[in-house]
């Protein structure tokens, strides 16, 4: 799914109100962390993740995280990443980009 500029802007504004749900630790993008991100995205279509220990690698980790979880990178500000993945079931969708 490719988001338009308008959709990204809308999701970015929604993401500002969120608190970070997950924190990337010193193990980086381990399989367990990717699984927890995937599970969190199943319940919440829009999530905020703090990059904790890996702040200096943020420009490579954020896109890699989006690819591995099959979601869209909405924004990367400082050491915080906002990701979006639309729920596959239209009846369970909470956010309309």
Helices and strands as residue ranges (DSSP letters): H 5-16, E 22-23, H 31-43, E 46-50, G 52-57, H 58-69, E 72-77, E 80-84, G 90-92
